[in-house]
Amino acid sequence: VQLVESGGGLVQAGGSLRLSCAASGGTFSFKGWYRQALGKQRELVAAFTSGGGSTNYADSVKGRFTISTDTRQNTMHLQMNSLKPEDTAVYYCKAVFYRVGTASDYWGQGTQVTVSS
């Protein structure tokens, strides 16, 4: 079971980044993206609702970020536009992996996003 994130980096305010999360190692469903800024608690950025029929976004990113999946490549993306310095954080993807009779949450290792003013 593995979640591998990529796409983070340093960008100027107003710029864009696209994060990716590749999953492998079992039967799974992507849950969403979270972030944790230095000294703060981890927070939801964007997530799929139960059943995957719709999405939820934090108010602070609505209209700027878009979550999506590529089922052929077992990958989840987060397109981030109009980035602001307050978006600076480590971004984590989350998925639930299923085995017979159980479902367990897994997190990626995190990817740093830094937005300079």
C-alpha positions as CSV (number, residue, x, y, z in Angstrom):
1,V,0.0,0.0,0.0
2,Q,1.6,3.2,-1.1
3,L,0.6,6.8,-1.8
4,V,3.3,8.9,-3.5
5,E,2.8,12.6,-3.9
6,S,4.6,14.9,-6.3
7,G,4.3,18.4,-7.8
8,G,5.1,20.6,-4.9
9,G,7.6,23.4,-5.1
10,L,8.2,27.1,-4.8
11,V,6.0,29.5,-6.7
12,Q,5.3,33.2,-6.7
13,A,1.9,34.5,-5.6
14,G,-0.6,34.3,-8.4
15,G,1.1,31.3,-9.9
16,S,-0.1,27.7,-10.3
17,L,0.9,24.2,-9.3
18,R,-0.5,20.8,-9.9
19,L,-0.1,18.2,-7.2
20,S,-0.4,14.5,-8.0
21,C,-0.9,11.5,-5.7
22,A,-0.3,8.0,-7.1
23,A,-1.7,5.0,-5.3
24,S,-0.7,1.4,-5.5
25,G,-0.9,-1.8,-3.6
26,G,-4.5,-2.7,-3.3
27,T,-8.1,-1.7,-3.7
28,F,-8.7,1.9,-2.7
29,S,-10.7,5.0,-2.9
30,F,-9.2,8.5,-2.9
31,K,-10.5,10.7,-0.1
32,G,-8.9,14.1,-0.8
33,W,-6.2,16.6,-0.1
34,Y,-5.2,18.1,3.2
35,R,-2.5,20.6,4.2
36,Q,-0.6,21.5,7.3
37,A,1.1,24.8,7.7
38,L,3.9,25.3,10.2
39,G,2.6,25.4,13.7
40,K,-1.0,24.7,12.7
41,Q,-3.3,21.7,12.6
42,R,-3.8,19.7,9.4
43,E,-6.9,20.9,7.6
44,L,-9.1,19.8,4.7
45,V,-8.4,21.4,1.4
46,A,-10.5,19.4,-1.0
47,A,-12.3,16.1,-0.7
48,F,-14.7,13.7,-2.4
49,T,-17.9,13.1,-0.7
50,S,-19.0,9.6,0.3
51,G,-19.6,7.7,-2.9
52,G,-17.4,10.2,-4.8
53,G,-20.4,11.9,-6.4
54,S,-19.4,15.4,-5.5
55,T,-16.6,17.4,-3.9
56,N,-16.1,19.7,-1.0
57,Y,-13.6,22.5,-0.8
58,A,-12.3,24.7,2.1
59,D,-13.7,28.2,1.8
60,S,-10.2,29.6,1.5
61,V,-9.6,27.7,-1.8
62,K,-13.0,27.7,-3.5
63,G,-12.7,28.9,-7.0
64,R,-9.0,28.5,-7.1
65,F,-8.3,24.8,-6.5
66,T,-9.8,21.8,-8.3
67,I,-9.6,18.1,-7.2
68,S,-9.7,15.4,-9.8
69,T,-8.8,11.7,-10.4
70,D,-7.4,9.7,-13.3
71,T,-8.7,6.2,-12.7
72,R,-6.6,4.8,-15.5
73,Q,-3.5,5.9,-13.8
74,N,-4.7,5.5,-10.2
75,T,-3.8,9.1,-9.6
76,M,-5.5,12.0,-7.8
77,H,-4.6,15.6,-8.7
78,L,-5.0,19.0,-7.1
79,Q,-4.8,21.9,-9.5
80,M,-4.0,25.0,-7.6
81,N,-4.4,28.4,-9.3
82,S,-4.0,32.0,-8.1
83,L,-1.8,30.8,-5.2
84,K,-1.4,33.0,-2.2
85,P,1.3,33.1,0.5
86,E,-1.2,31.7,3.0
87,D,-1.4,28.5,0.8
88,T,2.1,27.7,2.0
89,A,2.0,24.3,3.7
90,V,2.8,20.6,3.4
91,Y,0.1,19.0,1.3
92,Y,-1.0,15.4,2.0
93,C,-3.2,13.1,0.0
94,K,-5.5,10.6,1.7
95,A,-7.0,7.4,0.6
96,V,-8.9,4.5,2.1
97,F,-7.6,1.0,1.3
98,Y,-9.9,-2.0,1.5
99,R,-9.2,-5.5,2.6
100,V,-11.7,-8.3,3.4
101,G,-13.7,-6.9,6.3
102,T,-11.6,-3.8,6.8
103,A,-11.1,-0.3,5.5
104,S,-8.0,1.7,6.6
105,D,-7.0,5.3,5.9
106,Y,-3.6,6.0,4.4
107,W,-1.7,9.2,4.0
108,G,1.0,10.2,1.5
109,Q,4.4,11.4,2.7
110,G,3.5,15.0,2.0
111,T,4.8,17.5,-0.5
112,Q,5.9,21.1,0.3
113,V,4.2,24.0,-1.4
114,T,5.7,27.4,-0.8
115,V,4.2,30.6,-2.2
116,S,6.3,33.7,-2.1
117,S,4.8,37.2,-2.0
